[in-house]
Amino acid sequence: ELKKASKRLSCARRFKIQKRVREHNRKLRKEAKKKGISRKPKKDVGVPNSAPFKEEVLREAEQRKQELEALKQQNKVTKQQEKTAKRKKDKVAASEPAAKKAKKGETVKEAKAALAKQKSAKSFRCSELNKVIEASDVILEVLDARDPLGCRCPQLEEAVLKHNGKKRLLLTLNKIDLVPKENLEKWLSYLEAECPTFVFKASTQLQDRTVQQKKQRLNVLDHSRAATCFGGDSLLQTLTDMANVKDDEKMLKVGVVGFPNVGKSSIINSLKDIRACHAGVQRGLTRCMQEVHISKKVKMIDSPGIVAAPGNPGGVMALRSLEVEENEKSALEAVNTLLKQCDQQHVMLQFNVPNYRNSLEFLTTFAQKRGFLQKGGIPNTELAATTFLNDWTGAKLSYHCRVPERQDLPSYLSDVIVNDLRSGLDMDKVKKANEDVIKRVRSPNLSSSISLNSKGPTTGVLNVGTAETRTKTAVTAEVEEMDTISNTEKPEAESPVATSVTQIQESTQKRKGKPDKKRVKIVTINTDVTSMQQSNNDDAYDFNTDFV
């Protein structure tokens, strides 16, 4: 450890340092004297006592001092005000771009909402569908194999076959993995008699085109049911052969049409082997026409779903229209009409639910099994109904329709037109490819599939204006007819039960105007009022006969 250095000096060294310090100070005083800088400040001696008017001079000095203090304080306040004003100005200047940006964001949001509303309108979808028909050389009508006849639109097929440009019409049975093989083979032979038909099973697990594709090993293959596509090679080869037959060197344009959620976008994605079009369980995702290049010679055009006419039966509208998505009809009503067309035993086995008396009881049990419960353990029947409809229209539920007996060709078809549609196609090759696809696809048994009563072809709308006019005319005629019937019939006396039911309905309607957050949603159930009235009359007490 080092010791602290000593401060002891020799006398010679100490005197020498003091001498140099004196010399240094002397030089500084000499320079200051030359420059006129006085080292010592002059002391204010104040006002001498002998000076005349000393009090007045002191008073004036004090007043001047106060004025200087006031001026100093005023300058300080002024600086603070300027600083506050500047800060406020900067804050306003900084908030103006944010306000403009927020206002611009709201405007963009409103414009997007207006555009989405316009695209979801029926007239817009009809115009887009007509554009696809006009721009295509071949029309590929996609049918759901579970109800092929219900997915056919006579208005569309007639418009395609009677078009000036001589367009070809092909049918595609999609979702063949959800139909029993026996039923599928019968439907295939039924449809092939009218138009060239291809069987298809689209792949529902494809890589998004925006995501970088991962490299897979050769020995690792995805053999899952959803990822495999069947029937794509046969269909693509047929379209390529048709493109080679064309005289000009232009690409063959294939328009893919059909009702909502039959698998139009999924077929294009499967042929492209990438997720080029937006597809999903929700209906009505495709709203505009979209061109996708499949190969050097084939280009496919995706289209929005065909608009179903309002005159179709309720079960058909529940499956083929967008009434529930457009809030024109509740999901509960759609499920009610759909269950009436199904075999109850098959539905109970498929969804593993006990016997039910009505659609509300079925949805309550279905919601409890799926865990769709609200606060307090109340079953969420709305969510259960939406899920039930998604299962029916999506690629999940297996059901089938009985093949009708062979009848004459539709009015817009003839033997000549059928031969023209088959010309240029190797039908034997197509049939062999279809048989091979049916053998390779794993299908459900007939006993495990729900039986559905098909209502025949679905009436479609290609021009909303004419359809609305026809509908209004028909509704007006029905209303007038009902008015005449009610005028001619004598009014009957209302029963007390019917009166009470009417009063309850009126009070419920009045209460609807005042929303209550805690009120549970009430679902109306159709009850037989006459039976209630009869039972009430039987149990009535009569004093003349019963009193002793």
C-alpha positions as CSV (number, residue, x, y, z in Angstrom):
1,E,0.0,0.0,0.0
2,L,1.5,3.4,-1.1
3,K,1.8,6.1,1.6
4,K,0.5,9.6,1.0
5,A,3.1,12.0,-0.3
6,S,4.4,14.6,2.1
7,K,3.8,18.3,1.5
8,R,7.1,19.5,3.1
9,L,9.2,21.7,0.9
10,S,12.6,23.3,1.2
11,C,12.5,27.0,2.0
12,A,14.2,28.0,-1.2
13,R,11.6,26.3,-3.3
14,R,8.7,27.8,-1.2
15,F,10.1,31.3,-1.5
16,K,10.6,30.9,-5.2
17,I,7.0,29.9,-5.7
18,Q,5.7,32.8,-3.7
19,K,7.9,35.2,-5.8
20,R,6.5,33.9,-9.0
21,V,2.9,34.3,-7.8
22,R,3.6,37.9,-6.8
23,E,5.1,38.6,-10.3
24,H,2.1,37.0,-12.0
25,N,-0.4,39.1,-10.0
26,R,1.6,42.3,-10.7
27,K,1.5,41.7,-14.4
28,L,-2.3,41.1,-14.3
29,R,-2.8,44.4,-12.4
30,K,-0.6,46.3,-14.8
31,E,-2.6,45.0,-17.9
32,A,-5.9,45.8,-16.2
33,K,-4.7,49.3,-15.4
34,K,-3.7,49.8,-19.0
35,K,-7.2,48.7,-20.2
36,G,-8.9,50.8,-17.6
37,I,-10.5,48.0,-15.7
38,S,-10.8,48.7,-12.1
39,R,-10.3,45.8,-9.9
40,K,-12.4,46.9,-7.0
41,P,-16.0,48.0,-7.7
42,K,-16.9,51.4,-6.6
43,K,-19.0,51.4,-3.5
44,D,-22.4,53.2,-3.7
45,V,-22.1,55.7,-0.9
46,G,-25.8,56.5,-1.2
47,V,-27.3,60.0,-0.6
48,P,-25.3,61.9,1.8
49,N,-27.1,63.5,4.8
50,S,-25.9,66.9,3.7
51,A,-27.6,66.7,0.3
52,P,-30.8,68.8,-0.1
53,F,-34.1,67.0,-0.7
54,K,-32.7,63.7,0.5
55,E,-36.1,62.2,1.2
56,E,-37.5,63.0,-2.2
57,V,-34.4,61.5,-3.9
58,L,-34.8,58.3,-1.8
59,R,-38.6,58.2,-2.6
60,E,-37.9,58.5,-6.4
61,A,-35.2,55.8,-6.2
62,E,-37.7,53.4,-4.4
63,Q,-40.4,54.2,-7.0
64,R,-38.0,53.5,-9.8
65,K,-37.0,50.2,-8.2
66,Q,-40.7,49.2,-7.9
67,E,-41.3,50.1,-11.6
68,L,-38.3,47.9,-12.6
69,E,-39.7,45.0,-10.5
70,A,-43.1,45.4,-12.1
71,L,-41.6,45.5,-15.6
72,K,-39.6,42.4,-14.9
73,Q,-42.7,40.6,-13.6
74,Q,-44.7,41.7,-16.7
75,N,-42.0,40.4,-19.0
76,K,-42.0,37.1,-17.2
77,V,-45.9,36.8,-17.6
78,T,-45.6,37.7,-21.3
79,K,-43.0,35.1,-21.9
80,Q,-45.2,32.5,-20.2
81,Q,-48.2,33.4,-22.3
82,E,-46.2,33.3,-25.5
83,K,-44.8,29.8,-24.5
84,T,-48.4,28.6,-23.7
85,A,-49.7,29.9,-26.9
86,K,-46.9,28.3,-28.9
87,R,-47.5,24.9,-27.1
88,K,-51.2,25.1,-27.9
89,K,-50.5,26.0,-31.5
90,D,-48.1,23.0,-31.8
91,K,-50.7,20.7,-30.3
92,V,-53.4,21.9,-32.7
93,A,-51.0,21.5,-35.6
94,A,-50.1,18.0,-34.5
95,S,-53.7,17.0,-34.0
96,E,-54.9,18.2,-37.4
97,P,-53.2,15.4,-39.4
98,A,-54.6,12.8,-36.9
99,A,-58.1,14.3,-37.3
100,K,-57.8,14.4,-41.1
101,K,-56.4,10.8,-41.0
102,A,-59.3,9.6,-38.8
103,K,-61.8,11.4,-41.0
104,K,-60.2,9.9,-44.1
105,G,-60.3,6.4,-42.4
106,E,-64.0,6.8,-41.7
107,T,-64.6,7.9,-45.3
108,V,-62.7,4.9,-46.6
109,K,-64.6,2.6,-44.2
110,E,-67.9,4.0,-45.4
111,A,-66.9,3.6,-49.0
112,K,-65.8,0.0,-48.4
113,A,-69.1,-0.8,-46.6
114,A,-71.1,0.8,-49.5
115,L,-69.1,-1.2,-52.0
116,A,-69.6,-4.4,-50.0
117,K,-73.3,-3.7,-49.8
118,Q,-73.4,-3.1,-53.6
119,K,-71.5,-6.3,-54.3
120,S,-73.8,-8.3,-52.1
121,A,-76.9,-6.9,-53.9
122,K,-78.8,-9.4,-56.0
123,S,-78.7,-7.2,-59.1
124,F,-74.9,-7.0,-58.9
125,R,-74.6,-10.7,-58.6
126,C,-76.9,-11.3,-61.6
127,S,-74.9,-8.8,-63.7
128,E,-71.6,-10.5,-62.8
129,L,-73.1,-13.9,-63.6
130,N,-74.2,-12.6,-67.0
131,K,-70.7,-11.3,-67.6
132,V,-69.3,-14.7,-66.9
133,I,-71.7,-16.4,-69.3
134,E,-71.0,-13.8,-72.0
135,A,-67.2,-14.0,-71.7
136,S,-67.0,-17.9,-71.6
137,D,-66.7,-20.4,-74.4
138,V,-67.6,-23.4,-72.1
139,I,-70.0,-23.2,-69.2
140,L,-69.2,-25.7,-66.3
141,E,-72.3,-26.0,-64.1
142,V,-71.3,-27.3,-60.7
143,L,-73.8,-29.6,-58.9
144,D,-73.8,-30.8,-55.4
145,A,-73.8,-34.6,-55.7
146,R,-76.1,-34.9,-52.6
147,D,-78.9,-33.1,-54.5
148,P,-78.0,-32.8,-58.2
149,L,-81.4,-32.1,-59.4
150,G,-82.0,-29.3,-56.8
151,C,-78.7,-27.7,-57.9
152,R,-79.7,-27.4,-61.5
153,C,-81.1,-24.1,-62.8
154,P,-83.3,-24.5,-66.0
155,Q,-83.2,-20.7,-66.6
156,L,-79.4,-20.7,-66.7
157,E,-79.1,-23.8,-68.9
158,E,-81.6,-22.4,-71.3
159,A,-79.8,-19.1,-71.5
160,V,-76.5,-20.8,-72.2
161,L,-77.8,-23.2,-74.9
162,K,-79.8,-20.5,-76.7
163,H,-76.9,-18.0,-76.6
164,N,-75.9,-16.6,-80.0
165,G,-72.2,-17.7,-79.6
166,K,-73.0,-21.4,-79.4
167,K,-71.6,-22.2,-75.9
168,R,-70.9,-25.6,-74.6
169,L,-72.5,-26.8,-71.4
170,L,-70.8,-29.4,-69.1
171,L,-72.0,-30.7,-65.7
172,T,-69.8,-31.5,-62.7
173,L,-70.9,-33.5,-59.7
174,N,-68.9,-32.2,-56.8
175,K,-68.7,-33.5,-53.2
176,I,-69.0,-37.2,-54.4
177,D,-67.3,-38.4,-51.1
178,L,-70.5,-37.5,-49.2
179,V,-72.9,-39.7,-51.2
180,P,-73.3,-43.5,-51.3
181,K,-71.8,-45.1,-54.4
182,E,-75.0,-46.7,-55.5
183,N,-76.8,-43.4,-55.4
184,L,-74.0,-41.6,-57.2
185,E,-73.9,-44.1,-60.0
186,K,-77.6,-43.7,-60.6
187,W,-77.4,-39.9,-60.6
188,L,-74.4,-40.1,-63.0
189,S,-76.3,-42.3,-65.6
190,Y,-79.4,-40.0,-65.2
191,L,-77.4,-36.8,-65.9
192,E,-75.3,-38.3,-68.7
193,A,-78.4,-38.8,-70.8
194,E,-78.8,-35.1,-71.0
195,C,-75.3,-33.5,-70.8
196,P,-71.7,-34.6,-70.5
197,T,-71.1,-35.1,-66.8
198,F,-67.9,-35.3,-64.7
199,V,-67.5,-36.6,-61.1
200,F,-65.3,-34.5,-58.9
201,K,-64.1,-34.3,-55.3
202,A,-62.4,-31.0,-54.6
203,S,-59.4,-30.6,-52.2
204,T,-60.3,-28.4,-49.3
205,Q,-56.7,-28.1,-47.8
206,L,-54.6,-26.1,-50.2
207,Q,-51.6,-23.8,-49.7
208,D,-52.4,-20.1,-49.9
209,R,-50.7,-18.4,-52.8
210,T,-49.5,-15.6,-50.6
211,V,-47.6,-18.1,-48.3
212,Q,-44.3,-19.4,-49.2
213,Q,-44.6,-23.1,-50.0
214,K,-42.5,-25.5,-47.9
215,K,-40.4,-28.2,-49.4
216,Q,-41.6,-31.7,-48.6
217,R,-39.8,-34.9,-48.8
218,L,-40.8,-37.4,-51.5
219,N,-41.6,-40.1,-49.0
220,V,-43.9,-37.8,-47.0
221,L,-47.3,-37.5,-48.8
222,D,-50.6,-36.2,-47.5
223,H,-53.2,-38.9,-48.0
224,S,-55.9,-37.3,-45.9
225,R,-59.5,-37.2,-47.1
226,A,-59.7,-33.4,-47.4
227,A,-56.3,-32.8,-49.1
228,T,-56.9,-35.3,-51.9
229,C,-58.5,-34.2,-55.2
230,F,-60.3,-36.8,-57.4
231,G,-61.5,-36.2,-61.0
232,G,-59.3,-33.2,-61.7
233,D,-57.1,-35.0,-64.4
234,S,-60.1,-36.2,-66.4
235,L,-61.8,-32.7,-66.4
236,L,-58.6,-30.8,-67.2
237,Q,-57.7,-33.2,-70.0
238,T,-61.1,-32.8,-71.6
239,L,-60.9,-29.0,-71.4
240,T,-57.4,-29.1,-72.9
241,D,-58.6,-31.3,-75.8
242,M,-61.4,-28.8,-76.4
243,A,-58.9,-26.0,-76.5
244,N,-56.8,-27.8,-79.0
245,V,-59.8,-28.3,-81.3
246,K,-60.4,-24.5,-81.4
247,D,-59.4,-22.8,-84.7
248,D,-57.9,-19.7,-83.1
249,E,-54.9,-19.7,-80.8
250,K,-56.8,-17.9,-78.0
251,M,-57.2,-19.6,-74.6
252,L,-60.3,-21.6,-73.8
253,K,-62.4,-19.6,-71.3
254,V,-64.4,-21.9,-69.0
255,G,-67.1,-20.2,-66.8
256,V,-67.8,-22.0,-63.6
257,V,-71.4,-21.4,-62.4
258,G,-73.8,-22.8,-59.9
259,F,-75.7,-22.0,-56.7
260,P,-73.9,-20.8,-53.6
261,N,-71.6,-23.3,-51.8
262,V,-71.7,-26.1,-54.4
263,G,-67.9,-25.9,-54.7
264,K,-67.2,-23.5,-57.7
265,S,-64.1,-21.9,-56.1
266,S,-62.9,-25.2,-54.7
267,I,-62.9,-26.8,-58.1
268,I,-60.8,-24.0,-59.5
269,N,-58.4,-24.2,-56.6
270,S,-58.0,-27.9,-57.0
271,L,-57.3,-27.7,-60.7
272,K,-54.8,-24.9,-60.0
273,D,-53.4,-26.8,-57.1
274,I,-53.2,-23.6,-55.0
275,R,-55.6,-21.4,-53.2
276,A,-56.3,-18.9,-56.0
277,C,-59.9,-18.2,-55.1
278,H,-61.5,-17.4,-51.8
279,A,-63.4,-20.5,-50.6
280,G,-64.9,-21.5,-47.2
281,V,-67.9,-22.8,-45.3
282,Q,-69.7,-19.5,-45.4
283,R,-72.0,-19.0,-48.4
284,G,-71.7,-16.1,-50.8
285,L,-68.0,-15.5,-50.4
286,T,-67.5,-15.0,-54.2
287,R,-69.1,-11.7,-55.2
288,C,-67.2,-10.8,-58.4
289,M,-66.0,-12.6,-61.5
290,Q,-62.4,-13.7,-61.2
291,E,-60.1,-15.1,-63.9
292,V,-57.6,-17.9,-63.1
293,H,-55.1,-19.3,-65.5
294,I,-55.1,-23.1,-65.1
295,S,-52.7,-23.9,-68.0
296,K,-51.4,-22.3,-71.1
297,K,-54.6,-23.2,-73.0
298,V,-57.3,-23.1,-70.3
299,K,-58.5,-20.1,-68.3
300,M,-61.3,-20.5,-65.8
301,I,-63.7,-17.7,-64.6
302,D,-65.1,-17.9,-61.1
303,S,-68.6,-16.4,-60.7
304,P,-70.9,-15.5,-57.8
305,G,-73.8,-17.9,-56.9
306,I,-77.0,-18.0,-58.9
307,V,-79.8,-16.0,-57.2
308,A,-82.7,-18.3,-56.3
309,A,-86.1,-17.0,-57.1
310,P,-88.3,-16.2,-54.1
311,G,-91.1,-18.6,-55.4
312,N,-89.1,-21.7,-54.6
313,P,-90.1,-23.9,-51.6
314,G,-88.8,-23.1,-48.2
315,G,-86.4,-26.1,-47.9
316,V,-84.9,-25.2,-51.3
317,M,-84.4,-21.5,-50.3
318,A,-82.7,-22.7,-47.0
319,L,-80.1,-24.6,-49.0
320,R,-79.7,-22.7,-52.3
321,S,-80.2,-19.0,-51.4
322,L,-78.5,-16.4,-49.1
323,E,-81.7,-15.5,-47.2
324,V,-80.1,-16.2,-43.8
325,E,-76.8,-14.4,-44.7
326,E,-78.8,-11.4,-45.9
327,N,-81.1,-11.4,-42.8
328,E,-84.2,-12.0,-44.9
329,K,-85.0,-15.1,-43.0
330,S,-83.9,-16.4,-39.6
331,A,-81.7,-19.6,-39.3
332,L,-84.4,-21.1,-37.0
333,E,-87.0,-20.9,-39.7
334,A,-84.6,-22.4,-42.3
335,V,-83.8,-25.3,-40.0
336,N,-87.5,-25.9,-39.4
337,T,-88.3,-26.1,-43.1
338,L,-85.3,-28.3,-43.7
339,L,-86.0,-30.9,-41.1
340,K,-89.5,-31.4,-42.5
341,Q,-87.9,-32.8,-45.7
342,C,-85.6,-35.3,-43.9
343,D,-86.1,-38.7,-42.4
344,Q,-86.2,-38.1,-38.6
345,Q,-84.6,-41.5,-37.8
346,H,-81.6,-40.7,-40.1
347,V,-81.2,-37.2,-38.5
348,M,-81.2,-38.8,-35.0
349,L,-78.5,-41.3,-36.0
350,Q,-76.4,-38.8,-37.9
351,F,-76.4,-36.1,-35.1
352,N,-76.7,-38.6,-32.2
353,V,-79.7,-36.9,-30.7
354,P,-82.8,-38.5,-29.0
355,N,-86.3,-38.3,-30.5
356,Y,-87.6,-34.8,-30.9
357,R,-91.0,-33.3,-31.5
358,N,-90.1,-30.1,-33.3
359,S,-87.2,-28.2,-34.7
360,L,-86.8,-26.1,-31.5
361,E,-86.4,-29.3,-29.3
362,F,-83.9,-30.7,-31.8
363,L,-81.8,-27.4,-31.8
364,T,-81.9,-27.3,-28.0
365,T,-80.5,-30.9,-27.8
366,F,-78.0,-30.1,-30.6
367,A,-76.8,-27.0,-28.8
368,Q,-76.3,-28.9,-25.5
369,K,-74.3,-31.6,-27.2
370,R,-72.1,-29.1,-29.1
371,G,-71.6,-27.0,-26.0
372,F,-73.4,-23.9,-27.4
373,L,-74.5,-22.5,-24.1
374,Q,-75.2,-18.9,-23.1
375,K,-75.1,-17.3,-19.6
376,G,-77.0,-19.3,-17.1
377,G,-76.7,-22.5,-19.1
378,I,-79.3,-21.5,-21.7
379,P,-78.8,-23.3,-25.0
380,N,-77.9,-20.9,-27.9
381,T,-80.3,-22.1,-30.5
382,E,-79.3,-19.4,-33.0
383,L,-75.7,-20.6,-33.1
384,A,-76.9,-24.2,-33.2
385,A,-79.1,-23.4,-36.2
386,T,-76.3,-21.6,-38.1
387,T,-73.9,-24.5,-37.4
388,F,-76.6,-27.0,-38.6
389,L,-77.0,-25.0,-41.9
390,N,-73.2,-24.8,-42.4
391,D,-73.0,-28.6,-42.0
392,W,-75.7,-29.1,-44.6
393,T,-74.2,-26.7,-47.2
394,G,-70.6,-27.4,-46.4
395,A,-68.4,-30.5,-47.2
396,K,-69.2,-32.3,-43.9
397,L,-72.7,-33.8,-43.7
398,S,-73.6,-36.9,-45.8
399,Y,-77.1,-36.9,-47.3
400,H,-78.6,-38.1,-50.6
401,C,-81.7,-37.7,-52.7
402,R,-83.6,-40.4,-54.6
403,V,-83.1,-40.5,-58.3
404,P,-86.4,-39.7,-60.2
405,E,-87.7,-41.9,-62.9
406,R,-86.6,-41.2,-66.4
407,Q,-88.8,-38.6,-68.2
408,D,-88.7,-36.7,-71.4
409,L,-86.0,-34.1,-72.0
410,P,-86.6,-30.6,-70.7
411,S,-88.2,-28.1,-73.1
412,Y,-84.8,-26.4,-73.8
413,L,-83.1,-29.7,-74.7
414,S,-83.5,-32.0,-77.7
415,D,-81.7,-35.0,-79.2
416,V,-79.9,-32.7,-81.6
417,I,-78.7,-30.4,-78.8
418,V,-77.5,-33.4,-76.7
419,N,-75.5,-34.8,-79.7
420,D,-74.0,-31.3,-80.3
421,L,-72.9,-31.2,-76.6
422,R,-71.2,-34.6,-76.9
423,S,-69.6,-33.9,-80.2
424,G,-65.8,-33.6,-80.0
425,L,-65.6,-35.4,-76.7
426,D,-64.5,-39.0,-76.2
427,M,-67.5,-40.1,-74.1
428,D,-66.1,-43.6,-73.5
429,K,-62.9,-42.2,-72.1
430,V,-64.9,-39.8,-69.9
431,K,-67.1,-42.7,-68.6
432,K,-64.1,-44.8,-67.8
433,A,-62.5,-42.0,-65.9
434,N,-65.7,-41.4,-63.9
435,E,-65.9,-45.1,-63.0
436,D,-62.2,-45.1,-61.9
437,V,-62.8,-42.0,-59.7
438,I,-65.9,-43.5,-58.1
439,K,-63.9,-46.7,-57.3
440,R,-61.1,-44.7,-55.7
441,V,-63.2,-42.4,-53.6
442,R,-64.2,-43.5,-50.1
443,S,-67.9,-43.1,-49.8
444,P,-70.4,-43.5,-46.9
445,N,-72.9,-46.3,-46.6
446,L,-76.5,-45.9,-47.5
447,S,-77.6,-46.5,-43.9
448,S,-75.3,-43.8,-42.5
449,S,-76.5,-41.1,-45.0
450,I,-79.6,-38.9,-44.4
451,S,-82.4,-39.3,-46.9
452,L,-83.7,-35.9,-48.3
453,N,-86.7,-35.4,-50.4
454,S,-85.6,-33.3,-53.4
455,K,-88.0,-30.7,-54.7
456,G,-86.7,-30.8,-58.3
457,P,-84.8,-28.1,-60.2
458,T,-84.4,-24.8,-58.5
459,T,-85.8,-21.7,-60.3
460,G,-83.0,-19.1,-60.7
461,V,-83.0,-15.4,-61.5
462,L,-80.7,-14.0,-64.2
463,N,-82.3,-10.5,-64.2
464,V,-83.5,-9.2,-60.8
465,G,-85.8,-6.5,-62.3
466,T,-88.1,-8.9,-64.2
467,A,-88.2,-11.3,-61.3
468,E,-89.2,-8.6,-58.8
469,T,-92.0,-7.5,-61.2
470,R,-93.3,-11.0,-61.5
471,T,-93.2,-11.6,-57.8
472,K,-95.0,-8.3,-57.0
473,T,-97.7,-9.2,-59.5
474,A,-98.2,-12.7,-58.1
475,V,-98.3,-11.4,-54.5
476,T,-100.8,-8.6,-55.4
477,A,-103.1,-11.2,-57.1
478,E,-102.9,-13.5,-54.0
479,V,-103.8,-10.6,-51.7
480,E,-106.7,-9.5,-53.8
481,E,-108.0,-13.1,-53.9
482,M,-107.7,-13.4,-50.1
483,D,-109.6,-10.1,-49.7
484,T,-112.4,-11.3,-51.9
485,I,-112.7,-14.5,-49.9
486,S,-112.7,-12.7,-46.6
487,N,-115.3,-10.3,-47.8
488,T,-117.7,-13.0,-49.0
489,E,-117.3,-15.2,-45.8
490,K,-119.3,-14.2,-42.7
491,P,-117.1,-13.3,-39.8
492,E,-117.2,-15.9,-37.0
493,A,-117.2,-15.1,-33.3
494,E,-113.7,-15.3,-32.0
495,S,-113.0,-17.9,-29.3
496,P,-111.7,-16.8,-25.9
497,V,-108.5,-18.8,-26.4
498,A,-107.8,-17.2,-29.8
499,T,-108.5,-13.7,-28.3
500,S,-106.1,-14.4,-25.5
501,V,-103.4,-15.5,-28.0
502,T,-104.0,-12.4,-30.0
503,Q,-103.7,-10.2,-26.9
504,I,-100.4,-11.9,-26.0
505,Q,-99.0,-11.4,-29.5
506,E,-100.0,-7.7,-29.4
507,S,-98.4,-7.1,-26.0
508,T,-95.3,-8.9,-27.2
509,Q,-95.1,-6.6,-30.2
510,K,-95.5,-3.6,-28.1
511,R,-92.7,-4.7,-25.8
512,K,-90.4,-5.2,-28.7
513,G,-90.1,-1.5,-29.1
514,K,-88.3,-1.2,-25.7
515,P,-85.2,-3.4,-25.8
516,D,-84.1,-5.1,-22.6
517,K,-80.6,-6.4,-22.3
518,K,-81.6,-9.0,-19.6
519,R,-84.5,-10.4,-21.6
520,V,-84.1,-13.9,-23.0
521,K,-84.8,-14.3,-26.7
522,I,-88.3,-16.0,-27.1
523,V,-88.9,-18.4,-29.9
524,T,-92.5,-18.8,-31.1
525,I,-93.8,-22.4,-31.4
526,N,-96.8,-23.2,-33.5
527,T,-99.5,-24.6,-31.2
528,D,-102.9,-26.0,-32.1
529,V,-105.4,-23.5,-30.7
530,T,-108.4,-25.6,-31.6
531,S,-107.2,-28.6,-29.6
532,M,-106.7,-26.3,-26.6
533,Q,-110.1,-24.9,-27.0
534,Q,-111.6,-28.4,-27.2
535,S,-109.9,-29.5,-24.1
536,N,-111.0,-26.4,-22.2
537,N,-114.6,-27.0,-23.2
538,D,-114.4,-30.6,-22.0
539,D,-113.1,-29.6,-18.6
540,A,-115.6,-26.7,-18.2
541,Y,-117.6,-26.8,-14.9
542,D,-121.3,-26.5,-15.1
543,F,-123.2,-25.6,-11.9
544,N,-126.5,-27.1,-13.2
545,T,-125.2,-30.6,-13.7
546,D,-122.1,-30.9,-11.5
547,F,-123.3,-29.1,-8.3
548,V,-125.1,-31.3,-5.8
